[in-house]
Amino acid sequence: MSSILTYIAIADGKVKRSSLEVLSHSKKLADAAGFTTEAVIIDPNASNYVEDVQKYGASKIYLVEDALFSEHRNSPLLSALAKIVETVDPKVTAFASTEGTKDILGALAANQKAAVVADVSSFELIDGGIKATRPVMAAKILANVEAKGNKVLVSVRSGSYDLNESPATAEVISVDAGVSEGDLKAKLREIISSTSDTIDLNEAESIVAAGRGVKDDEGKALISELAGVLNAGIGASRALTESGMYDPSLQIGQTGKVVSPQLYIAVGISGAIQHVAGMANSKVIVAINKDPDAPIFEVADYGIVGDLYKVLPPFIEELKKIKT
């Protein structure tokens, strides 16, 4: 029987929500087509995540459990995935469009002689492969594309699908990675990451993003307070990361991160196309800007025209009342 295989990414000891979104959608497609739903977890503690993954319908879960995968390294991950794809022989292998996926997707497609389409906002099965929608040209155009072949790979943007539990008792199968530390030509010496303790923007269900209208520490404090009330991640426009007010890792936009949270609050952001390209796929967009003609209002579901320094304090207080 044909199957859809989903790669489950792990980060900081947790299953990435974006991977479960893809698995949830894959389950829906597989059921409709009479396929099986399968998943693969590659991590030193892969078995710890079986319970979470089988909540979303995987009937088989392949585990590659090896200390070699304590950190992301392209070469061993590529080898392990190639072995899994060859073993399972799925019709479609689906990934969340994470930074790690972007590193290895093209190489895996070449290795497996597979058709591939990356960074889509939706996909469905068709005869011989998949049909997908892919935002291009800074999300100004939605391209309808097809990928056909004996093997097809697809990566999906975070937030493209909702999580729908479909509990199953999965058959768990352990697989040897087939690669050892001695086989690797490149050695990992050091990982330099952001010192920020904010929520991962790719996983955040809510994001508060600061733009040029946030001019000083008072504005930053208001952004932090609003994010704290909502348990939201904090993002920023390019202008604020280039000025040094926010860490470059928090930049959202065409040259930054592409996010798709359930709620996106744009504070003092004008809405240039380069920024919109990074957040247009958000489920609900709220814009706060003192310029009534700001382009951000064209993509916003809700808009507040006003000075953020006057708007945010009562806005935050009302949210606190609602929470209590």
C-alpha positions as CSV (number, residue, x, y, z in Angstrom):
1,M,0.0,0.0,0.0
2,S,1.2,3.5,-0.8
3,S,2.1,5.8,2.0
4,I,2.8,9.5,2.9
5,L,5.8,9.8,5.1
6,T,6.3,12.9,7.3
7,Y,9.7,13.9,8.8
8,I,9.2,15.0,12.4
9,A,11.7,17.7,13.3
10,I,12.8,18.1,16.9
11,A,14.2,21.3,18.4
12,D,15.2,22.0,22.0
13,G,13.7,18.7,23.2
14,K,10.3,19.3,21.7
15,V,8.5,18.2,18.6
16,K,8.2,21.2,16.2
17,R,4.6,22.2,15.9
18,S,5.1,22.9,12.2
19,S,6.0,19.2,11.7
20,L,2.8,18.1,13.4
21,E,0.8,20.5,11.2
22,V,2.2,18.7,8.2
23,L,1.5,15.3,9.7
24,S,-2.0,16.2,10.5
25,H,-2.6,17.3,6.8
26,S,-0.8,14.2,5.5
27,K,-3.2,12.0,7.6
28,K,-6.2,13.7,6.0
29,L,-4.8,13.2,2.5
30,A,-3.8,9.6,3.2
31,D,-7.2,8.6,4.5
32,A,-8.9,10.1,1.5
33,A,-6.6,8.3,-1.0
34,G,-6.5,5.0,0.9
35,F,-2.8,5.5,1.8
36,T,-1.1,4.8,5.1
37,T,0.3,7.6,7.3
38,E,3.8,7.2,8.4
39,A,6.4,9.3,10.2
40,V,10.1,9.3,10.9
41,I,11.9,10.8,14.0
42,I,15.7,11.3,13.9
43,D,17.0,12.2,17.3
44,P,19.2,10.8,20.2
45,N,16.0,10.4,22.1
46,A,13.6,9.7,19.3
47,S,11.5,7.2,21.3
48,N,10.5,10.0,23.7
49,Y,8.4,11.6,21.1
50,V,6.4,8.6,19.9
51,E,3.4,9.4,22.1
52,D,3.1,13.0,20.8
53,V,3.4,11.9,17.1
54,Q,0.9,9.1,17.2
55,K,-1.8,11.6,18.4
56,Y,-1.8,12.9,14.8
57,G,-2.5,9.6,13.1
58,A,0.8,8.0,12.2
59,S,0.2,4.2,11.9
60,K,4.0,3.6,11.6
61,I,6.8,5.6,13.2
62,Y,10.4,5.0,12.2
63,L,13.0,5.8,14.8
64,V,16.6,6.7,14.1
65,E,18.0,7.0,17.6
66,D,21.6,7.9,17.7
67,A,23.8,10.4,19.6
68,L,25.1,11.5,16.2
69,F,21.9,13.5,15.8
70,S,22.3,15.6,19.0
71,E,22.9,18.6,16.8
72,H,21.8,19.4,13.2
73,R,24.4,18.3,10.7
74,N,23.6,17.9,7.1
75,S,25.6,14.9,6.1
76,P,24.4,12.4,8.7
77,L,20.8,13.7,8.5
78,L,20.8,13.3,4.7
79,S,22.2,9.7,5.0
80,A,19.6,8.8,7.5
81,L,16.7,10.2,5.5
82,A,17.9,8.6,2.3
83,K,17.9,5.2,4.0
84,I,14.4,5.8,5.4
85,V,13.0,6.9,2.1
86,E,14.6,3.9,0.4
87,T,13.2,1.5,3.1
88,V,9.7,2.9,3.3
89,D,9.4,3.9,-0.4
90,P,6.6,6.4,0.2
91,K,4.6,8.1,-2.5
92,V,5.2,11.4,-0.9
93,T,7.6,12.5,1.8
94,A,6.5,15.7,3.5
95,F,8.5,18.1,5.6
96,A,7.9,21.3,7.6
97,S,9.8,24.1,5.8
98,T,12.3,24.7,8.6
99,E,15.9,26.0,8.2
100,G,17.2,22.5,8.6
101,T,14.9,21.2,5.9
102,K,16.0,23.9,3.5
103,D,19.6,22.8,4.1
104,I,19.1,19.2,2.9
105,L,15.9,19.0,0.8
106,G,17.6,19.6,-2.6
107,A,20.4,17.2,-1.8
108,L,17.9,14.5,-0.7
109,A,15.9,15.0,-3.9
110,A,19.0,14.5,-6.0
111,N,20.1,11.5,-4.0
112,Q,16.7,9.8,-4.4
113,K,16.1,11.1,-8.0
114,A,12.8,12.5,-6.6
115,A,10.6,15.3,-7.8
116,V,10.6,18.1,-5.3
117,V,8.7,21.4,-4.5
118,A,9.7,23.5,-1.6
119,D,8.1,26.0,0.7
120,V,4.5,25.6,-0.3
121,S,1.5,26.9,1.5
122,S,-0.7,24.0,0.5
123,F,-0.6,20.7,-1.3
124,E,-2.8,17.8,-2.4
125,L,-2.4,14.4,-4.0
126,I,-3.0,14.0,-7.8
127,D,-2.3,11.1,-10.1
128,G,1.4,10.5,-10.2
129,G,2.4,13.1,-7.6
130,I,1.2,16.3,-5.9
131,K,-0.3,19.7,-6.8
132,A,0.8,22.6,-4.6
133,T,0.4,26.3,-4.1
134,R,3.7,28.2,-3.7
135,P,4.0,31.9,-2.8
136,V,6.6,33.6,-5.1
137,M,7.8,37.1,-5.9
138,A,7.7,38.2,-2.3
139,A,4.3,36.5,-2.0
140,K,2.8,38.8,-4.6
141,I,2.0,35.8,-6.7
142,L,0.7,32.4,-5.8
143,A,2.1,29.8,-8.2
144,N,0.2,26.5,-8.8
145,V,2.8,23.8,-9.4
146,E,2.9,20.1,-9.9
147,A,5.5,17.6,-9.0
148,K,5.3,14.1,-10.4
149,G,7.5,11.0,-10.1
150,N,7.9,7.7,-8.3
151,K,9.1,9.7,-5.3
152,V,8.0,13.2,-4.5
153,L,9.3,15.5,-1.7
154,V,7.5,18.6,-0.5
155,S,8.1,21.1,2.3
156,V,5.3,23.2,3.8
157,R,5.4,26.6,5.4
158,S,4.7,26.8,9.1
159,G,1.0,27.7,9.9
160,S,-0.3,26.5,6.6
161,Y,-2.5,23.9,8.3
162,D,-4.3,23.5,11.7
163,L,-3.5,20.8,14.1
164,N,-6.2,18.1,14.1
165,E,-5.7,15.2,16.5
166,S,-6.4,11.7,15.1
167,P,-5.0,9.3,17.8
168,A,-3.6,6.0,16.6
169,T,-1.6,3.2,18.0
170,A,1.5,3.2,15.9
171,E,3.8,0.4,15.0
172,V,7.3,1.6,16.1
173,I,10.2,0.5,14.0
174,S,13.9,1.2,14.8
175,V,16.2,1.8,11.9
176,D,20.0,2.0,12.0
177,A,21.3,5.3,10.6
178,G,24.0,3.5,8.7
179,V,26.5,6.3,9.4
180,S,29.0,6.8,12.3
181,E,31.0,9.7,13.6
182,G,34.1,8.4,11.9
183,D,32.4,8.5,8.5
184,L,32.0,12.3,8.6
185,K,34.5,14.5,6.9
186,A,33.3,17.7,8.5
187,K,33.6,18.2,12.3
188,L,31.2,20.3,14.3
189,R,33.4,22.6,16.5
190,E,30.9,25.2,17.7
191,I,27.3,26.4,17.4
192,I,26.8,30.1,17.8
193,S,23.2,31.0,18.4
194,S,21.2,34.0,19.4
195,T,21.3,34.8,23.1
196,S,17.7,35.9,22.9
197,D,15.3,34.0,25.2
198,T,12.2,34.9,23.2
199,I,9.9,32.3,21.7
200,D,10.9,30.7,18.4
201,L,9.2,32.7,15.8
202,N,8.7,29.6,13.5
203,E,6.8,27.9,16.3
204,A,5.0,30.8,17.9
205,E,1.2,30.8,17.7
206,S,1.2,34.5,18.3
207,I,3.8,37.2,17.3
208,V,4.1,40.8,18.2
209,A,6.3,42.6,15.6
210,A,7.9,46.0,16.0
211,G,8.5,48.4,13.2
212,R,10.1,51.8,12.7
213,G,7.4,53.4,14.9
214,V,9.1,51.8,17.9
215,K,11.7,54.4,18.5
216,D,13.1,53.9,22.0
217,D,13.3,51.8,25.1
218,E,9.8,52.8,26.2
219,G,8.5,51.4,22.9
220,K,10.5,48.2,23.3
221,A,9.1,47.8,26.8
222,L,5.6,48.1,25.5
223,I,6.3,45.5,22.8
224,S,7.8,43.1,25.5
225,E,4.8,43.6,27.8
226,L,2.3,43.0,25.1
227,A,4.2,39.8,24.0
228,G,4.3,38.7,27.6
229,V,0.6,39.0,28.1
230,L,-0.1,37.0,24.9
231,N,2.8,34.5,25.5
232,A,3.8,35.6,22.0
233,G,7.1,35.7,20.1
234,I,8.7,39.0,19.4
235,G,9.7,39.9,15.8
236,A,11.0,43.1,14.1
237,S,11.2,44.8,10.8
238,R,14.5,45.1,8.9
239,A,14.8,48.8,9.9
240,L,15.0,47.9,13.6
241,T,17.4,44.9,13.3
242,E,19.7,47.0,11.1
243,S,19.7,49.8,13.7
244,G,20.7,47.3,16.4
245,M,17.5,47.8,18.4
246,Y,16.6,44.1,17.9
247,D,18.7,41.0,17.2
248,P,18.9,40.1,13.5
249,S,17.5,36.7,14.3
250,L,14.2,38.4,15.0
251,Q,13.8,40.0,11.5
252,I,10.7,39.0,9.7
253,G,10.4,39.6,5.9
254,Q,11.7,38.6,2.5
255,T,15.3,38.7,3.8
256,G,14.4,37.4,7.2
257,K,12.1,34.8,8.6
258,V,8.8,33.7,7.0
259,V,6.2,33.1,9.7
260,S,2.6,32.0,9.8
261,P,1.2,32.3,13.3
262,Q,-2.4,32.2,14.3
263,L,-2.1,35.9,15.4
264,Y,0.3,38.6,14.1
265,I,0.2,42.0,15.7
266,A,2.2,44.6,13.6
267,V,3.1,47.6,15.7
268,G,4.5,50.7,14.0
269,I,5.1,48.7,10.8
270,S,4.3,50.5,7.5
271,G,3.8,47.3,5.5
272,A,6.4,47.4,2.8
273,I,6.2,44.4,0.5
274,Q,9.5,43.0,1.7
275,H,8.0,42.7,5.2
276,V,4.6,41.5,4.2
277,A,6.3,38.6,2.3
278,G,7.3,37.3,5.7
279,M,4.0,37.4,7.5
280,A,1.2,37.5,4.9
281,N,0.2,33.9,5.6
282,S,-0.7,34.6,9.2
283,K,-4.2,33.6,10.2
284,V,-5.2,36.9,11.8
285,I,-3.3,40.1,11.3
286,V,-3.8,43.2,13.6
287,A,-2.1,46.4,12.5
288,I,-1.4,49.4,14.8
289,N,-0.1,52.5,13.0
290,K,-0.6,56.2,13.2
291,D,-0.7,56.6,9.4
292,P,-4.2,55.7,8.1
293,D,-2.7,55.1,4.6
294,A,0.0,52.7,5.7
295,P,0.1,49.7,3.3
296,I,-0.1,47.3,6.3
297,F,-3.8,48.0,6.6
298,E,-4.4,46.5,3.2
299,V,-3.4,43.0,4.5
300,A,-4.7,43.4,8.1
301,D,-7.9,41.8,9.3
302,Y,-8.1,44.5,12.0
303,G,-6.6,47.9,12.2
304,I,-6.0,50.5,14.8
305,V,-5.1,54.0,13.7
306,G,-3.1,55.8,16.4
307,D,0.2,56.4,18.1
308,L,1.5,53.1,19.5
309,Y,2.6,54.9,22.6
310,K,-1.0,55.9,23.3
311,V,-2.7,52.8,21.9
312,L,-0.7,50.0,23.5
313,P,-1.0,50.9,27.3
314,P,-4.9,50.7,27.3
315,F,-4.8,47.8,24.8
316,I,-2.5,45.8,27.2
317,E,-4.6,46.6,30.2
318,E,-7.8,45.4,28.5
319,L,-6.0,42.1,27.5
320,K,-4.9,41.6,31.1
321,K,-8.5,42.1,32.2
322,I,-9.7,39.5,29.7
323,K,-7.1,37.0,30.8
324,T,-8.1,37.4,34.5
